[in-house]
């Protein structure tokens, strides 16, 4: 199987793009006018009239979306949000991203509900378009693994988004910026987060109509709530997927260096398989504890590039594990997660799995959590035979037949490729 690293230059920020056309800019202005009218009239909230209508596309040049009553996104005045956040004081600051700064607040109008308030930085990497896309997307999309938009403010030149507060921060915080009083994430929690993120992506790709390409999956955009329940956030770069006979969406390249699929970075052709590549990078982050892009002694190190150096020697895969796990993980499941990550990172986008194929694999992995008392016995049993027949036997014991067949095909494919590679290497 082939793999490829991101191929564009060593830039560590999102690429900021201007509108694709004057028509798109006109459409966006109309949409912003609609939001501002909504704000002035204190109606709630704005969504496109029909999810299949061309006007729902962030890049559409058709008429602006219509204001529809009866949905759950609220409009707030700037004064309300200033009061909620103590006038955006430093002691309420909880983070910063391409859109702007985020503050923690309490809404008086909803009984002191704790929220996160994201304020657009007018000189930042994102702007009016991303604000509009985020409002539209999160008004349309609802899933337990997507962050909930509570409301927004489009008063004058102020652009703010109000979300549910995620008490445990982001996955990036827990993996890469952990405070001294924080315990490292254990294996079972990491796999729970990976499975939840997969379900959120599967909803966007296969249940939303039309399909949505997230385009910015990364550890800092996976937020964690109570019990480390993961939710995808920051939909400012999301795009509606291809419809009809189209195989892709052509767009200017935007995303985050280290996570962006190579074929998208080169051609600007965006498909749901672009998100699959990013998911593979996140899986590697969870397993290794390493950043997608690291600066070591002044030299850039890419996680994917580093991981691929292990791909031909499965016996060394255990060495990829995050030292903070302290060896407390099932070795057989670690190898399966790494194998799944490599499948997601295939150079040929068409050969990457879909999220509907990833979910059964993650369900299988999470069904075998790490248990210290049983670890040695479990590793011995699971590593005894990696053949398709043995995999099917294990799966049929613990999962339903449909899931077993899907998993047997996945691991069987890898087994056959390994056999073929061994035969090719034999003189």
MIMIRO-865025 format. One record per residue (C-alpha): x, y, z. Coordinates in pm, 1 decimal. Layout:
BEGIN
atom c1 X | c2 Y | c3 Z
...
// end
This chain:
BEGIN
atom c1 0.0 | c2 0.0 | c3 0.0
atom c1 123.3 | c2 351.3 | c3 -73.5
atom c1 140.3 | c2 653.4 | c3 150.8
atom c1 219.2 | c2 1016.6 | c3 92.6
atom c1 301.1 | c2 1315.5 | c3 309.6
atom c1 144.8 | c2 1658.5 | c3 266.5
atom c1 320.3 | c2 1816.7 | c3 -26.8
atom c1 285.8 | c2 2191.8 | c3 11.1
atom c1 530.1 | c2 2421.5 | c3 186.1
atom c1 616.4 | c2 2427.7 | c3 556.0
atom c1 349.4 | c2 2669.5 | c3 659.4
atom c1 189.7 | c2 2602.6 | c3 995.5
atom c1 -118.2 | c2 2817.7 | c3 959.9
atom c1 -437.8 | c2 2798.2 | c3 760.4
atom c1 -418.3 | c2 2948.9 | c3 418.6
atom c1 -637.7 | c2 3253.4 | c3 397.6
atom c1 -826.6 | c2 3284.9 | c3 72.1
atom c1 -1023.0 | c2 3560.4 | c3 -86.7
atom c1 -1362.9 | c2 3491.4 | c3 -234.5
atom c1 -1358.9 | c2 3278.6 | c3 -549.5
atom c1 -1551.5 | c2 3538.7 | c3 -747.6
atom c1 -1725.5 | c2 3872.3 | c3 -726.9
atom c1 -2057.1 | c2 3687.8 | c3 -748.0
atom c1 -1969.4 | c2 3482.5 | c3 -442.6
atom c1 -1885.2 | c2 3803.2 | c3 -258.7
atom c1 -2220.4 | c2 3953.2 | c3 -354.3
atom c1 -2400.8 | c2 3642.0 | c3 -228.6
atom c1 -2210.5 | c2 3652.2 | c3 97.6
atom c1 -2296.3 | c2 4017.6 | c3 147.2
atom c1 -2663.8 | c2 3935.7 | c3 99.2
atom c1 -2636.0 | c2 3654.6 | c3 352.8
atom c1 -2467.8 | c2 3884.9 | c3 603.8
atom c1 -2741.8 | c2 4141.7 | c3 547.7
atom c1 -2993.5 | c2 3867.3 | c3 623.6
atom c1 -2812.2 | c2 3783.1 | c3 947.3
atom c1 -2799.9 | c2 4147.5 | c3 1048.8
atom c1 -3170.7 | c2 4184.9 | c3 976.4
atom c1 -3227.5 | c2 3880.0 | c3 1192.2
atom c1 -3026.6 | c2 4046.9 | c3 1468.0
atom c1 -3221.8 | c2 4370.0 | c3 1444.3
atom c1 -3561.1 | c2 4197.4 | c3 1450.9
atom c1 -3451.5 | c2 3958.9 | c3 1730.9
atom c1 -3584.9 | c2 3661.4 | c3 1540.7
atom c1 -3438.5 | c2 3314.1 | c3 1580.6
atom c1 -3252.7 | c2 3183.2 | c3 1372.0
atom c1 -3138.7 | c2 3157.4 | c3 1008.9
atom c1 -3122.8 | c2 2845.7 | c3 794.6
atom c1 -3155.7 | c2 2785.9 | c3 422.2
atom c1 -3507.6 | c2 2725.2 | c3 298.6
atom c1 -3423.4 | c2 2371.8 | c3 180.6
atom c1 -3106.5 | c2 2169.1 | c3 233.9
atom c1 -3091.0 | c2 2060.7 | c3 -131.5
atom c1 -3135.3 | c2 2407.4 | c3 -275.5
atom c1 -2824.2 | c2 2562.1 | c3 -435.8
atom c1 -2850.3 | c2 2859.5 | c3 -204.6
atom c1 -2729.9 | c2 2640.9 | c3 83.0
atom c1 -2379.1 | c2 2621.2 | c3 -59.8
atom c1 -2133.0 | c2 2861.2 | c3 99.5
atom c1 -1987.8 | c2 2917.6 | c3 -247.8
atom c1 -2320.4 | c2 2962.3 | c3 -424.3
atom c1 -2393.2 | c2 3283.1 | c3 -611.2
atom c1 -2768.3 | c2 3238.9 | c3 -582.2
atom c1 -3001.7 | c2 3434.9 | c3 -359.7
atom c1 -2932.2 | c2 3464.4 | c3 10.4
atom c1 -3079.9 | c2 3207.6 | c3 249.7
atom c1 -3419.3 | c2 3289.4 | c3 390.3
atom c1 -3476.5 | c2 3359.6 | c3 758.3
atom c1 -3682.7 | c2 3075.7 | c3 898.8
atom c1 -3850.4 | c2 3084.7 | c3 1241.0
atom c1 -3868.5 | c2 2792.4 | c3 1477.0
atom c1 -3507.4 | c2 2674.3 | c3 1485.7
atom c1 -3287.8 | c2 2669.7 | c3 1793.0
atom c1 -3001.0 | c2 2914.5 | c3 1720.4
atom c1 -3054.7 | c2 3233.8 | c3 1918.4
atom c1 -2950.5 | c2 3587.0 | c3 1833.9
atom c1 -2764.8 | c2 3787.4 | c3 2097.8
atom c1 -2673.8 | c2 4153.2 | c3 2127.7
atom c1 -2311.9 | c2 4246.4 | c3 2175.2
atom c1 -2400.5 | c2 4389.4 | c3 2516.6
atom c1 -2546.9 | c2 4054.7 | c3 2629.7
atom c1 -2226.7 | c2 3871.4 | c3 2538.5
atom c1 -2003.9 | c2 4139.6 | c3 2691.4
atom c1 -2193.2 | c2 4099.0 | c3 3020.6
atom c1 -2175.4 | c2 3718.2 | c3 2992.9
atom c1 -1795.5 | c2 3722.9 | c3 2957.3
atom c1 -1718.3 | c2 4002.9 | c3 3206.4
atom c1 -1647.9 | c2 4234.9 | c3 2915.6
atom c1 -1418.5 | c2 3975.7 | c3 2754.6
atom c1 -1169.0 | c2 4005.0 | c3 3037.9
atom c1 -851.8 | c2 3798.9 | c3 3046.3
atom c1 -975.2 | c2 3582.2 | c3 3332.8
atom c1 -1252.9 | c2 3448.8 | c3 3107.4
atom c1 -1015.1 | c2 3372.0 | c3 2818.3
atom c1 -1001.1 | c2 3000.5 | c3 2728.0
atom c1 -837.9 | c2 2982.4 | c3 2385.1
atom c1 -757.5 | c2 3126.2 | c3 2044.9
atom c1 -777.3 | c2 3001.3 | c3 1686.5
atom c1 -790.1 | c2 3115.8 | c3 1327.1
atom c1 -1131.8 | c2 3273.3 | c3 1379.7
atom c1 -1036.4 | c2 3468.4 | c3 1688.5
atom c1 -1036.3 | c2 3446.3 | c3 2068.4
atom c1 -1270.9 | c2 3234.6 | c3 2279.1
atom c1 -1403.3 | c2 3333.8 | c3 2621.6
atom c1 -1604.5 | c2 3146.1 | c3 2880.2
atom c1 -1926.5 | c2 3312.0 | c3 2983.0
atom c1 -2261.6 | c2 3277.7 | c3 3158.6
atom c1 -2582.6 | c2 3379.7 | c3 2985.8
atom c1 -2827.1 | c2 3566.2 | c3 3208.4
atom c1 -3110.3 | c2 3509.3 | c3 2961.8
atom c1 -3084.5 | c2 3130.1 | c3 2993.2
atom c1 -3042.4 | c2 3095.1 | c3 3367.7
atom c1 -2664.0 | c2 3136.7 | c3 3392.6
atom c1 -2595.1 | c2 2874.4 | c3 3124.7
atom c1 -2219.0 | c2 2830.8 | c3 3080.0
atom c1 -2110.7 | c2 2890.1 | c3 2720.2
atom c1 -1805.7 | c2 2949.8 | c3 2502.1
atom c1 -1810.8 | c2 3279.0 | c3 2308.0
atom c1 -1591.9 | c2 3300.0 | c3 1997.2
atom c1 -1519.9 | c2 3653.7 | c3 1874.1
atom c1 -1406.2 | c2 3720.1 | c3 1518.1
atom c1 -1062.1 | c2 3876.2 | c3 1489.5
atom c1 -1104.2 | c2 4124.7 | c3 1205.4
atom c1 -733.8 | c2 4095.2 | c3 1119.9
atom c1 -719.9 | c2 3715.6 | c3 1160.5
atom c1 -706.3 | c2 3422.6 | c3 921.3
atom c1 -1082.4 | c2 3384.3 | c3 890.6
atom c1 -1356.5 | c2 3634.7 | c3 826.0
atom c1 -1713.6 | c2 3702.8 | c3 715.6
atom c1 -1735.0 | c2 3396.8 | c3 492.2
atom c1 -1623.3 | c2 3155.9 | c3 762.6
atom c1 -1862.2 | c2 3317.0 | c3 1012.5
atom c1 -2153.7 | c2 3273.5 | c3 773.5
atom c1 -2059.9 | c2 2915.1 | c3 686.4
atom c1 -2035.2 | c2 2820.1 | c3 1052.5
atom c1 -2377.2 | c2 2964.4 | c3 1136.1
atom c1 -2541.1 | c2 2794.8 | c3 838.1
atom c1 -2371.4 | c2 2459.3 | c3 890.8
atom c1 -2444.2 | c2 2431.5 | c3 1260.8
atom c1 -2805.8 | c2 2539.6 | c3 1212.5
atom c1 -2844.6 | c2 2254.3 | c3 964.0
atom c1 -2636.8 | c2 1983.2 | c3 1131.3
atom c1 -2716.7 | c2 1814.7 | c3 1461.7
atom c1 -2538.9 | c2 1510.1 | c3 1603.4
atom c1 -2409.0 | c2 1401.8 | c3 1946.3
atom c1 -2053.2 | c2 1427.0 | c3 1814.0
atom c1 -2085.7 | c2 1779.3 | c3 1669.9
atom c1 -2055.5 | c2 2085.6 | c3 1892.9
atom c1 -2386.9 | c2 2266.4 | c3 1945.7
atom c1 -2425.7 | c2 2624.5 | c3 1828.0
atom c1 -2639.8 | c2 2811.6 | c3 2080.1
atom c1 -2649.6 | c2 3139.3 | c3 1891.1
atom c1 -2463.3 | c2 3425.6 | c3 1731.3
atom c1 -2424.3 | c2 3802.2 | c3 1723.1
atom c1 -2411.2 | c2 3996.1 | c3 1393.3
atom c1 -2456.8 | c2 4344.3 | c3 1532.1
atom c1 -2283.5 | c2 4617.6 | c3 1333.2
atom c1 -1931.3 | c2 4499.8 | c3 1259.0
atom c1 -1929.2 | c2 4253.1 | c3 1551.7
atom c1 -1927.1 | c2 3881.3 | c3 1466.6
atom c1 -1954.5 | c2 3638.7 | c3 1758.0
atom c1 -2055.1 | c2 3273.0 | c3 1788.6
atom c1 -2193.5 | c2 3116.6 | c3 2106.7
atom c1 -2138.7 | c2 2743.7 | c3 2167.6
atom c1 -2204.1 | c2 2493.3 | c3 2438.4
atom c1 -1909.9 | c2 2492.9 | c3 2680.4
atom c1 -1684.6 | c2 2186.5 | c3 2653.5
atom c1 -1539.1 | c2 2149.3 | c3 2999.8
atom c1 -1228.3 | c2 1943.0 | c3 2917.1
atom c1 -1088.4 | c2 2157.1 | c3 2637.6
atom c1 -954.6 | c2 2014.2 | c3 2312.7
atom c1 -781.1 | c2 1688.9 | c3 2230.7
atom c1 -473.0 | c2 1893.0 | c3 2142.6
atom c1 -474.2 | c2 2042.8 | c3 2493.8
atom c1 -476.7 | c2 1695.7 | c3 2647.5
atom c1 -215.1 | c2 1544.7 | c3 2416.5
atom c1 25.4 | c2 1829.3 | c3 2345.6
atom c1 -33.3 | c2 2111.9 | c3 2594.3
atom c1 -116.6 | c2 1917.9 | c3 2906.4
atom c1 -97.1 | c2 2108.1 | c3 3234.2
atom c1 103.2 | c2 1961.2 | c3 3516.7
atom c1 -203.9 | c2 1869.2 | c3 3718.5
atom c1 -357.2 | c2 1676.3 | c3 3426.0
atom c1 -316.9 | c2 1300.8 | c3 3399.3
atom c1 -218.2 | c2 1173.8 | c3 3053.2
atom c1 -503.8 | c2 1025.8 | c3 2851.3
atom c1 -516.2 | c2 649.7 | c3 2898.2
atom c1 -558.2 | c2 404.3 | c3 2611.3
atom c1 -929.6 | c2 341.9 | c3 2658.1
atom c1 -1008.2 | c2 715.3 | c3 2664.9
atom c1 -805.9 | c2 774.1 | c3 2349.3
atom c1 -996.3 | c2 505.1 | c3 2163.1
atom c1 -1327.6 | c2 643.9 | c3 2288.6
atom c1 -1231.6 | c2 982.5 | c3 2144.3
atom c1 -1125.6 | c2 828.1 | c3 1812.0
atom c1 -1454.0 | c2 636.4 | c3 1784.8
atom c1 -1662.9 | c2 945.1 | c3 1864.4
atom c1 -1479.1 | c2 1157.9 | c3 1609.3
atom c1 -1539.2 | c2 884.6 | c3 1351.0
atom c1 -1913.6 | c2 894.1 | c3 1420.2
atom c1 -1921.5 | c2 1270.2 | c3 1379.2
atom c1 -1743.7 | c2 1245.8 | c3 1043.7
atom c1 -1967.9 | c2 959.5 | c3 930.9
atom c1 -2271.8 | c2 1176.9 | c3 999.1
atom c1 -2128.5 | c2 1459.6 | c3 787.3
atom c1 -2029.6 | c2 1229.2 | c3 501.4
atom c1 -2317.9 | c2 982.5 | c3 488.4
atom c1 -2621.2 | c2 1119.4 | c3 672.6
atom c1 -2618.7 | c2 1492.8 | c3 603.5
atom c1 -2798.2 | c2 1594.5 | c3 283.4
atom c1 -2604.7 | c2 1698.6 | c3 88.4
atom c1 -2287.8 | c2 1546.6 | c3 227.2
atom c1 -2052.3 | c2 1781.8 | c3 410.5
atom c1 -1673.3 | c2 1776.3 | c3 379.6
atom c1 -1533.1 | c2 1899.4 | c3 709.1
atom c1 -1197.0 | c2 2007.7 | c3 563.2
atom c1 -1032.6 | c2 2095.5 | c3 895.4
atom c1 -1018.4 | c2 1783.5 | c3 1110.1
atom c1 -734.9 | c2 1813.5 | c3 1361.3
atom c1 -678.1 | c2 1749.6 | c3 1729.9
atom c1 -742.3 | c2 2113.4 | c3 1826.7
atom c1 -1088.0 | c2 2097.2 | c3 1662.7
atom c1 -1196.3 | c2 1789.3 | c3 1861.6
atom c1 -1345.9 | c2 1927.2 | c3 2182.8
atom c1 -1400.6 | c2 1716.1 | c3 2493.2
atom c1 -1699.2 | c2 1730.9 | c3 2724.9
atom c1 -1777.7 | c2 1550.0 | c3 3047.7
atom c1 -1650.2 | c2 1193.3 | c3 3043.3
atom c1 -1421.7 | c2 1286.5 | c3 2751.0
atom c1 -1713.0 | c2 1280.8 | c3 2509.7
atom c1 -1571.0 | c2 1416.9 | c3 2180.5
atom c1 -1737.1 | c2 1669.9 | c3 1949.6
atom c1 -1614.3 | c2 1818.1 | c3 1622.9
atom c1 -1600.9 | c2 2197.7 | c3 1619.3
atom c1 -1506.5 | c2 2491.3 | c3 1393.2
atom c1 -1701.3 | c2 2449.1 | c3 1068.4
atom c1 -1586.5 | c2 2769.5 | c3 903.0
atom c1 -1400.0 | c2 2580.3 | c3 629.9
atom c1 -1666.9 | c2 2313.3 | c3 569.7
atom c1 -1795.8 | c2 2258.4 | c3 216.8
atom c1 -2096.7 | c2 2078.2 | c3 76.6
atom c1 -1978.6 | c2 1769.8 | c3 -110.8
atom c1 -2023.6 | c2 1690.0 | c3 -479.9
atom c1 -2372.1 | c2 1615.0 | c3 -609.0
atom c1 -2503.8 | c2 1438.0 | c3 -917.2
atom c1 -2232.8 | c2 1294.9 | c3 -1141.0
atom c1 -1956.0 | c2 1506.9 | c3 -989.3
atom c1 -1677.0 | c2 1316.2 | c3 -813.7
atom c1 -1524.4 | c2 1611.0 | c3 -632.7
atom c1 -1555.2 | c2 1977.5 | c3 -543.9
atom c1 -1290.4 | c2 2206.6 | c3 -690.1
atom c1 -1188.0 | c2 2477.9 | c3 -448.4
atom c1 -885.9 | c2 2672.5 | c3 -337.4
atom c1 -674.3 | c2 2487.9 | c3 -87.0
atom c1 -750.2 | c2 2564.1 | c3 277.0
atom c1 -680.6 | c2 2360.2 | c3 583.7
atom c1 -403.4 | c2 2299.6 | c3 833.6
atom c1 -52.5 | c2 2195.5 | c3 738.9
atom c1 21.7 | c2 1841.7 | c3 851.0
atom c1 -341.0 | c2 1727.1 | c3 820.3
atom c1 -425.2 | c2 1821.4 | c3 460.7
atom c1 -456.3 | c2 1533.4 | c3 210.7
atom c1 -180.2 | c2 1549.1 | c3 -54.1
atom c1 -409.5 | c2 1518.2 | c3 -358.2
atom c1 -620.5 | c2 1809.2 | c3 -233.3
atom c1 -310.9 | c2 2019.1 | c3 -159.1
atom c1 -182.6 | c2 1961.8 | c3 -513.8
atom c1 -501.3 | c2 1987.9 | c3 -721.6
atom c1 -763.8 | c2 2162.1 | c3 -507.7
atom c1 -998.4 | c2 1868.2 | c3 -575.7
atom c1 -1185.8 | c2 1803.0 | c3 -253.8
atom c1 -1368.1 | c2 1478.7 | c3 -165.6
atom c1 -1477.6 | c2 1309.6 | c3 155.5
atom c1 -1158.8 | c2 1102.0 | c3 128.2
atom c1 -968.4 | c2 1422.2 | c3 208.6
atom c1 -1123.1 | c2 1407.0 | c3 556.9
atom c1 -1024.7 | c2 1039.0 | c3 583.1
atom c1 -658.9 | c2 1132.7 | c3 543.5
atom c1 -691.3 | c2 1389.1 | c3 823.7
atom c1 -855.4 | c2 1124.8 | c3 1042.5
atom c1 -553.9 | c2 898.5 | c3 985.9
atom c1 -326.3 | c2 1176.5 | c3 1112.8
atom c1 -541.6 | c2 1218.3 | c3 1425.9
atom c1 -523.7 | c2 841.5 | c3 1489.5
atom c1 -144.8 | c2 863.1 | c3 1477.3
atom c1 -153.7 | c2 1155.3 | c3 1722.2
atom c1 -363.2 | c2 949.4 | c3 1963.9
atom c1 -131.7 | c2 648.5 | c3 1940.9
atom c1 201.1 | c2 830.1 | c3 1950.0
atom c1 125.6 | c2 1146.4 | c3 2147.9
atom c1 321.8 | c2 1338.9 | c3 1883.5
atom c1 212.6 | c2 1654.1 | c3 1701.9
atom c1 123.9 | c2 1643.6 | c3 1332.2
atom c1 412.8 | c2 1886.7 | c3 1279.4
atom c1 692.3 | c2 1918.3 | c3 1534.4
atom c1 991.5 | c2 2147.6 | c3 1549.2
atom c1 1288.1 | c2 1950.1 | c3 1684.2
atom c1 1610.5 | c2 2146.2 | c3 1728.9
atom c1 1505.0 | c2 2387.3 | c3 1457.5
atom c1 1413.8 | c2 2111.0 | c3 1212.7
atom c1 1059.7 | c2 2029.1 | c3 1105.5
atom c1 938.8 | c2 1674.3 | c3 1165.3
atom c1 616.0 | c2 1549.9 | c3 1009.9
atom c1 430.8 | c2 1280.9 | c3 1200.8
atom c1 314.5 | c2 1096.2 | c3 888.0
atom c1 666.9 | c2 1088.1 | c3 746.3
atom c1 803.8 | c2 956.0 | c3 1075.6
atom c1 531.3 | c2 690.6 | c3 1111.3
atom c1 573.8 | c2 556.7 | c3 757.8
atom c1 933.0 | c2 462.6 | c3 844.3
atom c1 778.6 | c2 188.0 | c3 1062.9
atom c1 526.5 | c2 58.9 | c3 812.1
atom c1 721.3 | c2 -241.0 | c3 679.2
atom c1 814.6 | c2 -381.8 | c3 1020.5
atom c1 509.2 | c2 -465.0 | c3 1232.8
atom c1 730.5 | c2 -585.1 | c3 1515.0
atom c1 845.9 | c2 -225.5 | c3 1567.6
atom c1 494.6 | c2 -78.9 | c3 1578.7
atom c1 482.6 | c2 -104.3 | c3 1957.4
atom c1 774.3 | c2 141.9 | c3 1964.5
atom c1 541.6 | c2 405.0 | c3 1816.4
atom c1 326.8 | c2 411.9 | c3 2132.2
atom c1 316.4 | c2 730.0 | c3 2341.5
atom c1 558.1 | c2 688.1 | c3 2636.1
atom c1 291.9 | c2 851.1 | c3 2857.0
atom c1 83.4 | c2 534.6 | c3 2812.2
atom c1 352.0 | c2 355.5 | c3 3018.2
atom c1 297.8 | c2 35.4 | c3 2824.4
atom c1 -63.1 | c2 11.2 | c3 2943.8
atom c1 -237.5 | c2 -80.0 | c3 2620.2
atom c1 -332.0 | c2 -403.2 | c3 2440.3
atom c1 -53.4 | c2 -457.4 | c3 2188.5
atom c1 -279.7 | c2 -634.7 | c3 1939.7
atom c1 -526.6 | c2 -343.0 | c3 1937.5
atom c1 -243.8 | c2 -89.6 | c3 1910.4
atom c1 -133.4 | c2 -262.5 | c3 1591.0
atom c1 -485.9 | c2 -258.0 | c3 1452.7
atom c1 -521.2 | c2 115.2 | c3 1518.8
atom c1 -189.3 | c2 180.9 | c3 1344.1
atom c1 -297.8 | c2 -39.9 | c3 1055.4
atom c1 -624.6 | c2 151.2 | c3 1026.9
atom c1 -434.1 | c2 482.3 | c3 1033.8
atom c1 -210.4 | c2 363.7 | c3 747.9
atom c1 -519.7 | c2 267.3 | c3 547.1
atom c1 -657.5 | c2 618.1 | c3 594.1
atom c1 -324.5 | c2 766.2 | c3 481.1
atom c1 -300.4 | c2 577.1 | c3 153.1
atom c1 -163.5 | c2 782.6 | c3 -132.1
atom c1 -446.9 | c2 669.8 | c3 -358.8
atom c1 -750.2 | c2 851.1 | c3 -214.8
atom c1 -996.1 | c2 602.6 | c3 -369.1
atom c1 -839.1 | c2 314.2 | c3 -177.8
atom c1 -885.7 | c2 480.7 | c3 160.0
atom c1 -1176.9 | c2 341.5 | c3 363.3
atom c1 -1498.1 | c2 536.4 | c3 411.2
atom c1 -1610.4 | c2 637.6 | c3 758.6
atom c1 -1880.3 | c2 369.8 | c3 736.5
atom c1 -1593.8 | c2 119.6 | c3 712.8
atom c1 -1388.8 | c2 290.7 | c3 983.0
atom c1 -1669.0 | c2 278.5 | c3 1242.1
atom c1 -1693.0 | c2 -105.4 | c3 1261.1
atom c1 -1315.4 | c2 -118.0 | c3 1294.6
atom c1 -1322.5 | c2 131.8 | c3 1582.8
atom c1 -1615.4 | c2 -50.6 | c3 1742.6
atom c1 -1410.4 | c2 -370.3 | c3 1735.4
atom c1 -1111.4 | c2 -193.1 | c3 1891.2
atom c1 -1314.8 | c2 -24.5 | c3 2166.4
atom c1 -1487.2 | c2 -355.5 | c3 2242.4
atom c1 -1148.3 | c2 -482.9 | c3 2361.6
atom c1 -1038.1 | c2 -219.6 | c3 2616.2
atom c1 -715.4 | c2 -238.4 | c3 2808.4
atom c1 -746.1 | c2 -431.6 | c3 3133.2
atom c1 -430.2 | c2 -455.5 | c3 3339.4
atom c1 -521.9 | c2 -788.9 | c3 3496.1
atom c1 -601.7 | c2 -950.3 | c3 3161.2
atom c1 -347.9 | c2 -769.3 | c3 2941.1
atom c1 -89.1 | c2 -1044.1 | c3 2918.0
atom c1 -341.6 | c2 -1318.8 | c3 2847.8
atom c1 -530.2 | c2 -1100.0 | c3 2597.5
atom c1 -217.9 | c2 -1004.8 | c3 2403.2
atom c1 -112.4 | c2 -1369.4 | c3 2381.9
atom c1 -454.5 | c2 -1472.9 | c3 2253.1
atom c1 -492.4 | c2 -1188.5 | c3 2003.7
atom c1 -142.3 | c2 -1221.0 | c3 1858.6
atom c1 -165.1 | c2 -1598.7 | c3 1813.0
atom c1 -304.5 | c2 -1581.7 | c3 1460.4
atom c1 -362.0 | c2 -1281.4 | c3 1234.9
atom c1 -518.1 | c2 -1476.5 | c3 950.3
atom c1 -859.2 | c2 -1375.9 | c3 811.8
atom c1 -1010.9 | c2 -1697.8 | c3 950.1
atom c1 -893.2 | c2 -1624.9 | c3 1304.2
atom c1 -1002.8 | c2 -1262.3 | c3 1279.7
atom c1 -1350.0 | c2 -1377.2 | c3 1172.8
atom c1 -1362.5 | c2 -1622.0 | c3 1464.3
atom c1 -1276.5 | c2 -1349.4 | c3 1714.0
atom c1 -1522.7 | c2 -1105.7 | c3 1566.2
atom c1 -1808.5 | c2 -1355.2 | c3 1551.8
atom c1 -1753.4 | c2 -1426.0 | c3 1918.2
atom c1 -1785.6 | c2 -1064.2 | c3 2028.0
atom c1 -1976.0 | c2 -879.5 | c3 1753.8
atom c1 -2265.9 | c2 -940.4 | c3 1521.4
atom c1 -2208.0 | c2 -1112.1 | c3 1189.6
atom c1 -2232.5 | c2 -798.8 | c3 977.1
atom c1 -1958.6 | c2 -627.0 | c3 1171.7
atom c1 -1750.5 | c2 -944.7 | c3 1166.3
atom c1 -1762.0 | c2 -966.1 | c3 788.6
atom c1 -1661.6 | c2 -601.4 | c3 751.3
atom c1 -1370.4 | c2 -642.5 | c3 990.5
atom c1 -1254.6 | c2 -970.7 | c3 838.1
atom c1 -1239.6 | c2 -803.4 | c3 497.8
atom c1 -1039.1 | c2 -512.1 | c3 637.2
atom c1 -780.8 | c2 -713.2 | c3 826.4
atom c1 -781.9 | c2 -983.2 | c3 557.2
atom c1 -683.8 | c2 -730.5 | c3 292.4
atom c1 -386.0 | c2 -625.8 | c3 500.3
atom c1 -287.2 | c2 -987.8 | c3 561.0
atom c1 -291.9 | c2 -1063.7 | c3 187.9
atom c1 -85.6 | c2 -753.9 | c3 111.6
atom c1 168.4 | c2 -855.7 | c3 373.2
atom c1 190.9 | c2 -1206.6 | c3 226.7
atom c1 235.3 | c2 -1064.4 | c3 -122.8
atom c1 502.1 | c2 -822.8 | c3 -2.5
atom c1 688.1 | c2 -1107.6 | c3 171.2
atom c1 674.8 | c2 -1315.3 | c3 -146.9
atom c1 806.3 | c2 -1023.4 | c3 -354.1
atom c1 1095.8 | c2 -969.2 | c3 -113.5
atom c1 1195.1 | c2 -1337.9 | c3 -121.4
atom c1 1481.7 | c2 -1396.5 | c3 -371.5
// end
